Amino acid sequence: MHPLLIAAAEQAEATIELPFPPAAFGILAMSGFVFLLVVTFAFRSVGTRHR
């Protein structure tokens, strides 16, 4: 590998701290999907309503 690429790769290995613990991202994603599921179920019979 080219020495310049090796030097750039070594410099780019900075650690990035997450704003939340990793489990919080899963909990947030799951709660978002549950919310979308509730919204979907709220509108499930709108197309079959009679006037």
Secondary structure, DSSP 4 states (H G I P E B T S, - for coil): --HHHHHHHHHT------SS-HHHHHHHHHHHHHHHHHHHHHTTTGGG---
